[in-house]
Amino acid sequence: MNDKLFDSPVFVKDGSFTIVEIASIRDAIDFLEEWPVELQDVPYETISRACYSALDGSYPLSSARDNFVKWAKAANILEELSSVPAWMTGPQSGPGGVLA
């Protein structure tokens, strides 16, 4: 199965304290489907259509990702991370901080 992964993930805020990794077009669609109804405006509808079109192959995946980033930035939920925070990757050592 082709997951239609993005070249690089997009990180967005989901609420006050949670950062969500959007790594594929399916992740983007799932995120958009949970977007509050009262915030679903014309830009939301546009990015939603673009993502569904990318899912079915009628719109370039890279363009859908780029437009999702623009929408997230305009919605003030884009989280620009230079690298993935350590807490998102899990423990890197054994008990007591000693590498396993």
N, CA, C and O of each residue as an XYZ file, in Angstrom:
400
protein
N       0.841     -1.187      0.000
C       0.000      0.000      0.000
C       0.883      1.246      0.000
O       1.858      1.318      0.748
N       0.551      2.206     -0.819
C       1.298      3.449     -0.892
C       0.707      4.438      0.113
O      -0.446      4.852     -0.014
N       1.507      4.809      1.109
C       1.031      5.733      2.139
C       1.083      7.184      1.699
O       0.574      8.061      2.396
N       1.697      7.451      0.540
C       1.852      8.813      0.038
C       2.500      9.698      1.091
O       1.939     10.699      1.536
N       3.709      9.286      1.472
C       4.480     10.027      2.473
C       5.010     11.324      1.891
O       5.354     11.395      0.712
N       5.072     12.347      2.732
C       5.699     13.607      2.350
C       7.214     13.430      2.358
O       7.735     12.550      3.044
N       7.920     14.264      1.600
C       9.384     14.248      1.611
C       9.929     14.554      2.995
O      10.939     13.990      3.415
N       9.257     15.445      3.694
C       9.612     15.759      5.076
C       8.320     16.064      5.823
O       7.389     16.632      5.253
N       8.263     15.689      7.096
C       7.025     15.898      7.845
C       6.761     17.365      8.146
O       7.667     18.199      8.121
N       5.511     17.654      8.427
C       5.067     18.975      8.852
C       4.629     18.820     10.306
O       3.958     17.849     10.656
N       5.005     19.770     11.143
C       4.605     19.726     12.545
C       3.620     20.854     12.810
O       3.875     22.014     12.489
N       2.492     20.489     13.402
C       1.450     21.466     13.706
C       1.012     21.328     15.158
O       1.117     20.262     15.764
N       0.517     22.438     15.695
C      -0.010     22.434     17.056
C      -1.452     21.939     17.019
O      -2.253     22.360     16.184
N      -1.755     21.051     17.929
C      -3.108     20.528     18.083
C      -3.523     20.813     19.519
O      -3.344     19.978     20.405
N      -4.069     21.980     19.735
C      -4.368     22.404     21.090
C      -3.192     23.186     21.642
O      -2.274     23.547     20.904
N      -3.220     23.443     22.919
C      -2.224     24.297     23.546
C      -0.855     23.652     23.698
O       0.164     24.331     23.570
N      -0.815     22.355     23.970
C       0.451     21.739     24.354
C       0.904     20.580     23.479
O       1.985     20.038     23.709
N       0.133     20.188     22.503
C       0.455     19.020     21.702
C       0.966     19.432     20.324
O       0.394     20.302     19.667
N       2.050     18.792     19.903
C       2.561     18.970     18.548
C       2.337     17.661     17.810
O       2.698     16.591     18.301
N       1.739     17.751     16.631
C       1.406     16.582     15.841
C       2.301     16.547     14.606
O       2.499     17.564     13.942
N       2.835     15.371     14.308
C       3.629     15.181     13.098
C       2.698     14.755     11.971
O       1.961     13.776     12.095
N       2.740     15.498     10.875
C       1.973     15.178      9.676
C       2.987     14.670      8.653
O       3.700     15.456      8.029
N       3.042     13.349      8.490
C       4.070     12.739      7.653
C       3.558     12.281      6.291
O       4.347     11.936      5.411
N       2.245     12.276      6.120
C       1.672     11.773      4.873
C       0.389     12.539      4.546
O      -0.130     13.302      5.361
N      -0.095     12.314      3.349
C      -1.337     12.971      2.951
C      -2.498     12.458      3.797
O      -3.427     13.209      4.091
N      -2.453     11.188      4.191
C      -3.504     10.635      5.053
C      -3.478     11.316      6.423
O      -4.532     11.608      6.988
N      -2.271     11.572      6.961
C      -2.162     12.304      8.232
C      -2.783     13.691      8.106
O      -3.496     14.144      9.002
N      -2.508     14.361      6.987
C      -3.051     15.703      6.771
C      -4.572     15.665      6.721
O      -5.238     16.506      7.324
N      -5.116     14.695      6.007
C      -6.569     14.570      5.906
C      -7.177     14.264      7.268
O      -8.194     14.848      7.641
N      -6.559     13.355      8.009
C      -7.067     13.034      9.351
C      -7.073     14.274     10.236
O      -8.030     14.512     10.972
N      -6.006     15.061     10.164
C      -5.928     16.288     10.955
C      -7.028     17.257     10.542
O      -7.700     17.841     11.392
N      -7.211     17.426      9.235
C      -8.233     18.352      8.734
C      -9.639     17.902      9.114
O     -10.503     18.735      9.389
N      -9.875     16.587      9.132
C     -11.197     16.090      9.492
C     -11.546     16.375     10.951
O     -12.722     16.414     11.311
N     -10.535     16.574     11.786
C     -10.753     16.884     13.198
C     -10.803     18.394     13.466
O     -11.053     18.814     14.595
N     -10.568     19.198     12.446
C     -10.548     20.652     12.591
C     -11.937     21.137     13.002
O     -12.931     20.691     12.428
N     -12.032     22.031     13.970
C     -13.342     22.504     14.445
C     -14.202     23.102     13.326
O     -13.720     23.878     12.501
N     -15.462     22.732     13.318
C     -16.395     23.181     12.279
C     -16.447     24.701     12.199
O     -16.510     25.265     11.106
N     -16.421     25.365     13.350
C     -16.526     26.826     13.348
C     -15.309     27.508     12.722
O     -15.361     28.700     12.419
N     -14.209     26.765     12.523
C     -13.008     27.324     11.904
C     -12.844     26.893     10.445
O     -11.849     27.234      9.807
N     -13.797     26.160      9.926
C     -13.720     25.669      8.550
C     -14.172     26.758      7.580
O     -15.356     26.898      7.272
N     -13.184     27.525      7.111
C     -13.432     28.649      6.218
C     -13.011     28.296      4.790
O     -12.738     27.133      4.493
N     -12.959     29.283      3.921
C     -12.595     29.044      2.520
C     -11.178     28.464      2.391
O     -10.999     27.502      1.644
N     -10.162     29.004      3.083
C      -8.839     28.369      2.978
C      -8.843     26.910      3.466
O      -8.158     26.067      2.886
N      -9.594     26.614      4.507
C      -9.714     25.234      4.990
C     -10.304     24.343      3.889
O      -9.775     23.269      3.603
N     -11.389     24.794      3.283
C     -12.033     24.011      2.219
C     -11.074     23.787      1.051
O     -11.051     22.708      0.458
N     -10.291     24.801      0.728
C      -9.345     24.699     -0.384
C      -8.271     23.661     -0.086
O      -7.976     22.820     -0.935
N      -7.677     23.706      1.115
C      -6.628     22.737      1.435
C      -7.210     21.336      1.578
O      -6.556     20.352      1.231
N      -8.409     21.243      2.075
C      -9.060     19.940      2.192
C      -9.241     19.305      0.809
O      -8.932     18.129      0.621
N      -9.738     20.081     -0.150
C      -9.907     19.565     -1.513
C      -8.567     19.178     -2.117
O      -8.462     18.148     -2.783
N      -7.543     19.990     -1.891
C      -6.214     19.686     -2.433
C      -5.682     18.377     -1.858
O      -5.100     17.573     -2.586
N      -5.872     18.159     -0.575
C      -5.379     16.931      0.052
C      -6.119     15.701     -0.474
O      -5.493     14.679     -0.758
N      -7.424     15.786     -0.606
C      -8.176     14.652     -1.157
C      -7.784     14.398     -2.617
O      -7.730     13.247     -3.052
N      -7.513     15.454     -3.363
C      -7.081     15.281     -4.753
C      -5.704     14.629     -4.819
O      -5.443     13.815     -5.705
N      -4.823     14.983     -3.884
C      -3.497     14.354     -3.830
C      -3.621     12.885     -3.436
O      -2.865     12.045     -3.922
N      -4.556     12.581     -2.572
C      -4.768     11.193     -2.151
C      -5.178     10.321     -3.335
O      -4.725      9.183     -3.460
N      -6.037     10.860     -4.203
C      -6.472     10.055     -5.351
C      -5.545     10.201     -6.566
O      -5.791      9.606     -7.615
N      -4.480     10.996     -6.416
C      -3.471     11.091     -7.469
C      -3.722     12.162     -8.509
O      -2.968     12.252     -9.478
N      -4.744     12.971     -8.349
C      -5.052     13.994     -9.349
C      -4.428     15.359     -9.032
O      -4.661     16.332     -9.749
N      -3.638     15.425     -7.961
C      -2.955     16.661     -7.571
C      -1.589     16.252     -7.028
O      -1.492     15.250     -6.320
N      -0.533     17.002     -7.342
C       0.802     16.610     -6.886
C       0.917     16.596     -5.358
O       0.492     17.531     -4.680
N       1.494     15.530     -4.843
C       1.670     15.365     -3.403
C       2.500     16.503     -2.812
O       2.183     17.018     -1.740
N       3.560     16.892     -3.513
C       4.430     17.961     -3.008
C       3.681     19.294     -2.931
O       3.916     20.082     -2.015
N       2.794     19.547     -3.873
C       1.999     20.779     -3.844
C       0.998     20.750     -2.695
O       0.765     21.769     -2.044
N       0.409     19.594     -2.447
C      -0.526     19.474     -1.326
C       0.206     19.728     -0.016
O      -0.318     20.413      0.862
N       1.418     19.180      0.127
C       2.207     19.405      1.341
C       2.525     20.884      1.498
O       2.331     21.456      2.571
N       3.016     21.502      0.424
C       3.370     22.925      0.473
C       2.159     23.786      0.841
O       2.274     24.722      1.632
N       1.017     23.469      0.271
C      -0.189     24.233      0.570
C      -0.698     23.955      1.984
O      -1.261     24.846      2.621
N      -0.509     22.738      2.481
C      -0.866     22.439      3.872
C      -0.014     23.290      4.808
O      -0.514     23.817      5.802
N       1.276     23.424      4.488
C       2.177     24.260      5.300
C       1.697     25.710      5.289
O       1.652     26.355      6.336
N       1.342     26.221      4.124
C       0.851     27.610      4.031
C      -0.438     27.791      4.829
O      -0.616     28.795      5.519
N      -1.333     26.811      4.730
C      -2.585     26.892      5.493
C      -2.307     26.858      6.998
O      -2.878     27.640      7.757
N      -1.429     25.950      7.422
C      -1.103     25.836      8.850
C      -0.454     27.115      9.367
O      -0.717     27.540     10.492
N       0.384     27.719      8.552
C       1.017     28.977      8.957
C      -0.036     30.074      9.094
O      -0.018     30.828     10.067
N      -0.944     30.170      8.137
C      -2.001     31.179      8.190
C      -2.939     30.934      9.374
O      -3.474     31.881      9.951
N      -3.135     29.665      9.735
C      -3.999     29.317     10.868
C      -3.251     29.426     12.197
O      -3.816     29.174     13.262
N      -1.981     29.801     12.122
C      -1.142     29.981     13.308
C      -0.962     28.690     14.116
O      -0.921     28.710     15.346
N      -0.855     27.566     13.392
C      -0.634     26.288     14.058
C       0.643     25.601     13.591
O       0.990     24.529     14.086
N       1.342     26.214     12.643
C       2.575     25.615     12.143
C       3.650     25.691     13.217
O       3.872     26.745     13.813
N       4.305     24.582     13.456
C       5.392     24.518     14.432
C       6.669     24.240     13.645
O       6.869     23.134     13.143
N       7.517     25.233     13.543
C       8.750     25.084     12.775
C       9.825     24.486     13.664
O      10.355     25.153     14.553
N      10.140     23.229     13.416
C      11.143     22.529     14.206
C      12.372     22.292     13.350
O      12.263     21.790     12.232
N      13.535     22.646     13.862
C      14.760     22.382     13.123
C      15.128     20.911     13.204
O      15.771     20.373     12.302
N      14.717     20.261     14.288
C      14.897     18.820     14.437
C      13.795     18.287     15.330
O      13.131     19.045     16.036
N      13.611     17.007     15.294
C      12.571     16.392     16.098
C      12.991     16.428     17.560
O      14.095     15.995     17.892
N      12.128     16.938     18.444
C      12.469     16.973     19.866
C      12.708     15.568     20.421
O      12.094     14.604     19.963
N      13.592     15.456     21.394
C      13.949     14.165     21.973
C      12.740     13.426     22.518
O      12.679     12.199     22.431
N      11.773     14.149     23.082
C      10.614     13.483     23.671
C       9.743     12.790     22.626
O       8.924     11.938     22.970
N       9.914     13.154     21.337
C       9.110     12.531     20.292
C       9.736     11.248     19.763
O       9.075     10.478     19.066
N      11.000     11.011     20.085
C      11.685      9.849     19.534
C      11.830      8.714     20.523
O      12.281      7.634     20.142
N      11.468      8.914     21.773
C      11.543      7.862     22.771
C      12.886      7.817     23.433
O      13.781      8.588     23.086
N      13.045      6.922     24.388
C      14.296      6.837     25.145
C      15.465      6.412     24.274
O      15.332      5.545     23.411
N      16.593      7.024     24.507
C      17.796      6.725     23.748
C      18.833      5.971     24.572
O      19.911      5.653     24.069
N      18.522      5.686     25.824
C      19.478      4.995     26.669
C      18.746      4.031     27.593
O      17.520      4.056     27.705
N      19.516      3.195     28.239
C      18.952      2.250     29.182
C      18.731      2.873     30.529
O      18.808      4.095     30.657
N      18.455      2.070     31.552
C      18.235      2.581     32.904
C      19.422      3.391     33.424
O      20.580      3.023     33.224
N      19.118      4.476     34.078
C      20.175      5.305     34.649
C      20.941      6.119     33.638
O      21.998      6.664     33.957
N      20.434      6.214     32.428
C      21.092      7.022     31.408
C      22.261      6.332     30.740
O      22.991      6.969     29.980
N      22.463      5.055     30.996
C      23.559      4.304     30.382
C      23.060      3.700     29.081
O      22.005      3.068     29.043
N      23.817      3.896     28.029
C      23.400      3.349     26.737
C      23.301      1.841     26.825
O      24.162      1.174     27.399
N      22.251      1.325     26.253
C      22.035     -0.130     26.291
C      22.840     -0.845     25.245
O      22.772     -2.070     25.145
